[in-house]
Amino acid sequence: MFFFFHLVTGIILGFLIADLLHDRRWIVPCVIGAVLPDIVDKPLNYILLPAVSGNGRFLFHNLVVFAILLVAGLLLWKYYRSPLVLALDTGILSHQILDSMWTEPVRWLYPLLGPYPAQAVQPPDYLFDLLLTDLYNPVEWVLIILCTCILLLYWQRGPLAAAAARHKKVFGMLLKCAGIMLWVSCGVVLAYGFLKISLTGLASGAEQDAFTVVVIALAAILMARWEAALKSARSVPEKPQPACESPVPSPAATGIERMEYLVRLTGKDPDRISFSSAREIAGAFPPAGDQNNRAGEYLTLALLGTIVAVAAAGGIVLLLSGKEIPAGMLALGAIAAGLLAGSLVMAGSTGPAP
Protein backbone atom coordinates (compact mmCIF):
# COMPACT_ATOMS: atom_id res chain seq x y z
CA MET A 1 0.00 0.00 0.00
CA PHE A 2 1.03 3.60 -0.56
CA PHE A 3 2.04 6.08 2.12
CA PHE A 4 -1.09 8.24 2.20
CA PHE A 5 -3.40 5.24 2.21
CA HIS A 6 -1.64 4.14 5.39
CA LEU A 7 -2.08 7.67 6.74
CA VAL A 8 -5.82 7.77 5.97
CA THR A 9 -6.23 4.32 7.53
CA GLY A 10 -4.55 5.54 10.72
CA ILE A 11 -6.81 8.59 10.81
CA ILE A 12 -9.96 6.48 10.41
CA LEU A 13 -8.85 3.95 13.03
CA GLY A 14 -7.84 6.68 15.46
CA PHE A 15 -11.16 8.51 15.20
CA LEU A 16 -13.17 5.28 15.32
CA ILE A 17 -11.41 3.93 18.43
CA ALA A 18 -11.59 7.36 20.07
CA ASP A 19 -15.33 7.42 19.37
CA LEU A 20 -15.84 3.89 20.74
CA LEU A 21 -13.78 4.48 23.90
CA HIS A 22 -14.69 8.18 24.31
CA ASP A 23 -10.97 9.02 24.52
CA ARG A 24 -9.45 11.42 21.98
CA ARG A 25 -5.94 10.53 23.13
CA TRP A 26 -6.00 7.60 20.68
CA ILE A 27 -6.17 9.74 17.53
CA VAL A 28 -2.70 11.25 17.08
CA PRO A 29 -0.59 8.22 18.20
CA CYS A 30 -2.64 5.91 15.99
CA VAL A 31 -2.08 8.17 12.99
CA ILE A 32 1.66 8.34 13.69
CA GLY A 33 1.89 4.58 14.13
CA ALA A 34 0.18 3.96 10.79
CA VAL A 35 3.03 5.65 8.87
CA LEU A 36 5.91 5.07 11.31
CA PRO A 37 7.10 1.82 9.61
CA ASP A 38 7.64 3.59 6.30
CA ILE A 39 9.10 6.74 7.87
CA VAL A 40 11.69 4.73 9.82
CA ASP A 41 12.31 1.53 7.87
CA LYS A 42 12.64 2.85 4.32
CA PRO A 43 15.39 5.44 5.03
CA LEU A 44 17.00 2.94 7.42
CA ASN A 45 17.18 0.13 4.83
CA TYR A 46 17.73 2.09 1.62
CA ILE A 47 20.19 4.70 2.93
CA LEU A 48 21.75 3.80 6.28
CA LEU A 49 21.76 -0.04 6.38
CA PRO A 50 21.13 -1.24 2.81
CA ALA A 51 22.87 -4.56 3.38
CA VAL A 52 20.68 -5.61 6.33
CA SER A 53 17.31 -6.08 4.65
CA GLY A 54 17.35 -4.17 1.39
CA ASN A 55 13.62 -3.88 0.78
CA GLY A 56 12.44 -1.20 3.25
CA ARG A 57 10.75 -3.62 5.66
CA PHE A 58 12.84 -4.12 8.74
CA LEU A 59 12.16 -2.79 12.23
CA PHE A 60 8.53 -1.65 12.51
CA HIS A 61 7.36 -4.12 9.86
CA ASN A 62 8.24 -6.83 12.37
CA LEU A 63 5.61 -8.68 14.43
CA VAL A 64 8.09 -9.24 17.28
CA VAL A 65 8.54 -5.47 17.64
CA PHE A 66 4.76 -5.13 17.64
CA ALA A 67 4.48 -7.70 20.45
CA ILE A 68 7.14 -5.89 22.54
CA LEU A 69 5.32 -2.58 22.12
CA LEU A 70 2.02 -4.29 22.97
CA VAL A 71 3.38 -5.50 26.32
CA ALA A 72 4.82 -2.05 27.03
CA GLY A 73 1.52 -0.44 26.09
CA LEU A 74 -0.49 -2.73 28.37
CA LEU A 75 1.84 -1.95 31.28
CA LEU A 76 1.61 1.78 30.58
CA TRP A 77 -2.18 1.54 30.49
CA LYS A 78 -2.34 -0.51 33.70
CA TYR A 79 -0.19 1.77 35.81
CA TYR A 80 -0.69 5.19 34.20
CA ARG A 81 -3.95 4.85 32.23
CA SER A 82 -2.18 6.21 29.15
CA PRO A 83 -3.16 4.76 25.74
CA LEU A 84 -0.16 6.34 23.98
CA VAL A 85 1.81 3.16 23.20
CA LEU A 86 -1.30 1.03 22.60
CA ALA A 87 -2.57 3.57 20.05
CA LEU A 88 0.86 3.74 18.40
CA ASP A 89 1.00 -0.05 18.25
CA THR A 90 -2.49 -0.21 16.73
CA GLY A 91 -1.34 2.02 13.88
CA ILE A 92 1.78 -0.12 13.38
CA LEU A 93 -0.33 -3.29 13.22
CA SER A 94 -2.63 -1.69 10.62
CA HIS A 95 0.43 -0.90 8.50
CA GLN A 96 1.69 -4.47 8.72
CA ILE A 97 -1.73 -5.84 7.74
CA LEU A 98 -2.05 -3.50 4.75
CA ASP A 99 1.43 -4.54 3.61
CA SER A 100 0.43 -8.25 3.85
CA MET A 101 3.51 -9.00 5.89
CA TRP A 102 2.42 -12.62 6.43
CA THR A 103 3.42 -13.26 2.82
CA GLU A 104 7.03 -12.68 3.95
CA PRO A 105 7.16 -14.74 7.17
CA VAL A 106 10.95 -14.55 7.54
CA ARG A 107 10.86 -10.76 7.59
CA TRP A 108 7.65 -10.53 9.62
CA LEU A 109 8.85 -12.89 12.37
CA TYR A 110 12.55 -12.00 12.31
CA PRO A 111 14.67 -13.32 14.04
CA LEU A 112 12.46 -16.32 14.95
CA LEU A 113 12.75 -17.96 11.51
CA GLY A 114 16.37 -17.13 10.82
CA PRO A 115 18.19 -14.31 9.01
CA TYR A 116 16.75 -12.15 6.26
CA PRO A 117 16.77 -13.70 2.79
CA ALA A 118 19.50 -12.48 0.46
CA GLN A 119 18.41 -9.54 -1.69
CA ALA A 120 20.21 -7.21 -4.04
CA VAL A 121 21.15 -3.84 -2.57
CA GLN A 122 19.12 -1.03 -4.12
CA PRO A 123 20.83 2.09 -5.53
CA PRO A 124 20.91 5.22 -3.32
CA ASP A 125 18.21 6.99 -5.37
CA TYR A 126 15.75 4.10 -5.06
CA LEU A 127 13.91 5.87 -2.22
CA PHE A 128 13.46 8.90 -4.49
CA ASP A 129 12.04 6.62 -7.20
CA LEU A 130 9.48 5.34 -4.69
CA LEU A 131 8.47 8.93 -3.98
CA LEU A 132 7.96 9.54 -7.70
CA THR A 133 5.78 6.42 -7.89
CA ASP A 134 3.55 7.93 -5.21
CA LEU A 135 3.37 11.23 -7.08
CA TYR A 136 2.23 9.47 -10.27
CA ASN A 137 -0.57 7.66 -8.47
CA PRO A 138 -3.80 9.70 -8.87
CA VAL A 139 -5.38 8.06 -5.84
CA GLU A 140 -2.50 9.32 -3.70
CA TRP A 141 -3.29 12.91 -4.72
CA VAL A 142 -6.91 12.40 -3.72
CA LEU A 143 -5.72 11.07 -0.37
CA ILE A 144 -3.29 14.01 0.03
CA ILE A 145 -6.17 16.45 -0.39
CA LEU A 146 -8.34 14.37 1.95
CA CYS A 147 -5.65 14.33 4.64
CA THR A 148 -5.19 18.09 4.28
CA CYS A 149 -8.92 18.69 4.69
CA ILE A 150 -9.07 16.40 7.73
CA LEU A 151 -6.11 18.20 9.31
CA LEU A 152 -7.69 21.63 8.83
CA LEU A 153 -11.09 20.44 10.06
CA TYR A 154 -9.49 18.88 13.15
CA TRP A 155 -7.64 22.15 13.76
CA GLN A 156 -11.00 23.97 13.70
CA ARG A 157 -12.86 21.26 15.63
CA GLY A 158 -14.02 23.68 18.33
CA PRO A 159 -15.93 26.08 16.04
CA LEU A 160 -17.16 23.14 13.96
CA ALA A 161 -18.58 21.38 17.03
CA ALA A 162 -20.35 24.56 18.10
CA ALA A 163 -21.78 25.05 14.61
CA ALA A 164 -22.89 21.41 14.44
CA ALA A 165 -24.72 21.76 17.76
CA ARG A 166 -26.68 24.72 16.36
CA HIS A 167 -27.29 23.29 12.89
CA LYS A 168 -27.85 19.62 13.57
CA LYS A 169 -29.98 18.98 10.49
CA VAL A 170 -27.45 20.43 8.08
CA PHE A 171 -24.46 18.61 9.56
CA GLY A 172 -26.48 15.43 9.94
CA MET A 173 -27.37 15.55 6.24
CA LEU A 174 -23.72 16.11 5.36
CA LEU A 175 -22.65 13.10 7.41
CA LYS A 176 -25.41 10.97 5.89
CA CYS A 177 -24.38 11.96 2.35
CA ALA A 178 -20.73 11.23 3.18
CA GLY A 179 -21.68 7.79 4.49
CA ILE A 180 -23.74 6.99 1.38
CA MET A 181 -20.86 8.07 -0.87
CA LEU A 182 -18.46 5.85 1.08
CA TRP A 183 -20.73 2.81 0.77
CA VAL A 184 -21.08 3.50 -2.96
CA SER A 185 -17.28 3.69 -3.17
CA CYS A 186 -17.10 0.25 -1.55
CA GLY A 187 -19.33 -1.10 -4.30
CA VAL A 188 -17.23 0.56 -7.00
CA VAL A 189 -13.99 -0.92 -5.63
CA LEU A 190 -15.60 -4.37 -5.42
CA ALA A 191 -16.90 -4.08 -8.98
CA TYR A 192 -13.49 -3.05 -10.30
CA GLY A 193 -11.91 -5.90 -8.34
CA PHE A 194 -14.25 -8.48 -9.87
CA LEU A 195 -13.61 -7.03 -13.34
CA LYS A 196 -9.85 -6.99 -12.59
CA ILE A 197 -9.52 -3.33 -13.52
CA SER A 198 -6.93 -1.25 -11.67
CA LEU A 199 -8.22 2.01 -10.23
CA THR A 200 -4.73 3.50 -10.05
CA GLY A 201 -3.19 2.21 -13.27
CA LEU A 202 -0.64 0.37 -11.11
CA ALA A 203 -0.42 -3.26 -10.17
CA SER A 204 -2.94 -4.37 -7.55
CA GLY A 205 -4.47 -7.58 -6.30
CA ALA A 206 -7.47 -9.05 -4.56
CA GLU A 207 -5.91 -8.48 -1.13
CA GLN A 208 -5.38 -4.77 -1.72
CA ASP A 209 -8.90 -4.37 -3.09
CA ALA A 210 -10.26 -6.12 0.00
CA PHE A 211 -8.22 -3.89 2.32
CA THR A 212 -9.48 -0.81 0.47
CA VAL A 213 -13.09 -1.94 0.90
CA VAL A 214 -12.57 -2.59 4.61
CA VAL A 215 -11.00 0.84 5.21
CA ILE A 216 -13.77 2.63 3.30
CA ALA A 217 -16.41 0.62 5.20
CA LEU A 218 -14.81 1.64 8.52
CA ALA A 219 -14.99 5.27 7.40
CA ALA A 220 -18.69 4.82 6.53
CA ILE A 221 -19.33 3.29 9.97
CA LEU A 222 -17.57 6.26 11.56
CA MET A 223 -19.82 8.67 9.63
CA ALA A 224 -22.89 6.73 10.83
CA ARG A 225 -21.72 6.88 14.45
CA TRP A 226 -21.08 10.63 14.22
CA GLU A 227 -24.51 11.14 12.68
CA ALA A 228 -26.17 9.14 15.47
CA ALA A 229 -24.23 11.05 18.12
CA LEU A 230 -25.24 14.35 16.54
CA LYS A 231 -28.92 13.36 16.55
CA SER A 232 -28.82 12.32 20.21
CA ALA A 233 -26.94 15.45 21.29
CA ARG A 234 -28.95 18.22 22.87
CA SER A 235 -29.38 21.27 20.71
CA VAL A 236 -27.66 24.44 21.86
CA PRO A 237 -30.26 27.23 21.91
CA GLU A 238 -29.38 30.69 20.79
CA LYS A 239 -28.74 33.09 23.65
CA PRO A 240 -32.02 34.94 24.27
CA GLN A 241 -32.02 38.70 24.18
CA PRO A 242 -33.07 40.26 27.50
CA ALA A 243 -36.42 41.98 27.24
CA CYS A 244 -35.17 45.15 28.85
CA GLU A 245 -32.17 45.39 26.56
CA SER A 246 -32.24 47.10 23.21
CA PRO A 247 -31.58 44.88 20.19
CA VAL A 248 -28.04 44.76 18.85
CA PRO A 249 -27.67 47.05 15.82
CA SER A 250 -27.82 45.25 12.49
CA PRO A 251 -24.89 45.29 10.04
CA ALA A 252 -26.75 48.01 8.08
CA ALA A 253 -27.15 50.27 11.08
CA THR A 254 -25.68 53.75 10.89
CA GLY A 255 -22.94 55.02 13.12
CA ILE A 256 -25.43 57.13 15.10
CA GLU A 257 -27.59 54.09 15.82
CA ARG A 258 -24.57 52.16 17.05
CA MET A 259 -23.55 55.15 19.17
CA GLU A 260 -27.01 55.33 20.74
CA TYR A 261 -26.94 51.63 21.49
CA LEU A 262 -23.59 51.97 23.24
CA VAL A 263 -24.94 54.82 25.36
CA ARG A 264 -28.02 52.79 26.39
CA LEU A 265 -25.90 49.72 27.07
CA THR A 266 -23.28 51.40 29.25
CA GLY A 267 -25.48 54.08 30.79
CA LYS A 268 -22.66 56.58 30.41
CA ASP A 269 -22.91 60.22 29.52
CA PRO A 270 -22.85 60.61 25.73
CA ASP A 271 -20.39 63.49 26.12
CA ARG A 272 -17.88 61.10 27.68
CA ILE A 273 -18.04 58.64 24.77
CA SER A 274 -16.20 59.71 21.66
CA PHE A 275 -15.16 58.02 18.42
CA SER A 276 -12.69 59.43 15.97
CA SER A 277 -14.45 57.98 12.93
CA ALA A 278 -17.48 56.04 11.77
CA ARG A 279 -15.18 53.07 11.22
CA GLU A 280 -14.32 53.03 14.94
CA ILE A 281 -18.02 53.12 15.80
CA ALA A 282 -18.69 50.18 13.53
CA GLY A 283 -15.72 48.31 14.96
CA ALA A 284 -17.13 48.59 18.46
CA PHE A 285 -20.05 46.38 17.43
CA PRO A 286 -19.09 44.00 14.62
CA PRO A 287 -21.99 42.30 12.85
CA ALA A 288 -23.33 39.12 14.43
CA GLY A 289 -21.52 36.06 13.12
CA ASP A 290 -18.59 38.09 11.83
CA GLN A 291 -16.04 36.01 13.72
CA ASN A 292 -17.49 32.77 12.37
CA ASN A 293 -17.41 34.16 8.84
CA ARG A 294 -13.80 35.21 9.26
CA ALA A 295 -12.87 31.75 10.60
CA GLY A 296 -14.54 30.17 7.59
CA GLU A 297 -12.67 32.49 5.23
CA TYR A 298 -9.34 31.75 6.89
CA LEU A 299 -10.03 28.00 6.76
CA THR A 300 -10.89 28.19 3.05
CA LEU A 301 -7.78 30.22 2.26
CA ALA A 302 -5.58 27.84 4.28
CA LEU A 303 -7.07 24.79 2.53
CA LEU A 304 -6.65 26.21 -0.98
CA GLY A 305 -3.17 27.51 -0.18
CA THR A 306 -2.11 24.09 1.10
CA ILE A 307 -3.39 22.36 -2.04
CA VAL A 308 -1.52 24.84 -4.26
CA ALA A 309 1.67 24.43 -2.20
CA VAL A 310 1.50 20.61 -2.30
CA ALA A 311 0.85 20.59 -6.06
CA ALA A 312 3.68 23.07 -6.64
CA ALA A 313 6.10 21.07 -4.50
CA GLY A 314 5.21 17.87 -6.36
CA GLY A 315 5.67 19.59 -9.70
CA ILE A 316 9.07 20.95 -8.68
CA VAL A 317 10.21 17.50 -7.57
CA LEU A 318 9.14 16.01 -10.89
CA LEU A 319 10.79 18.79 -12.91
CA LEU A 320 14.07 18.40 -11.02
CA SER A 321 14.00 14.67 -11.74
CA GLY A 322 13.34 15.25 -15.45
CA LYS A 323 9.89 13.65 -15.29
CA GLU A 324 6.71 14.85 -16.94
CA ILE A 325 4.17 16.48 -14.63
CA PRO A 326 0.85 14.54 -14.68
CA ALA A 327 -2.06 16.38 -16.25
CA GLY A 328 -4.16 15.72 -13.14
CA MET A 329 -1.65 17.51 -10.94
CA LEU A 330 -1.57 20.51 -13.27
CA ALA A 331 -5.37 20.69 -13.42
CA LEU A 332 -5.68 20.37 -9.62
CA GLY A 333 -3.07 23.06 -9.00
CA ALA A 334 -4.58 25.42 -11.54
CA ILE A 335 -8.11 25.05 -10.17
CA ALA A 336 -6.94 25.54 -6.58
CA ALA A 337 -4.81 28.54 -7.58
CA GLY A 338 -7.77 30.13 -9.36
CA LEU A 339 -10.05 29.58 -6.39
CA LEU A 340 -7.38 30.94 -4.04
CA ALA A 341 -6.92 34.06 -6.13
CA GLY A 342 -10.69 34.61 -6.29
CA SER A 343 -11.02 34.14 -2.54
CA LEU A 344 -8.23 36.63 -1.87
CA VAL A 345 -9.84 39.19 -4.19
CA MET A 346 -13.23 38.73 -2.52
CA ALA A 347 -11.71 38.96 0.96
CA GLY A 348 -9.93 42.17 -0.02
CA SER A 349 -13.03 43.72 -1.56
CA THR A 350 -15.24 42.98 1.46
CA GLY A 351 -12.70 44.04 4.07
CA PRO A 352 -12.82 47.38 5.88
CA ALA A 353 -11.59 50.37 3.98
CA PRO A 354 -8.20 51.73 5.09
Disulfide bonds with the S-S distance in Angstrom:
none
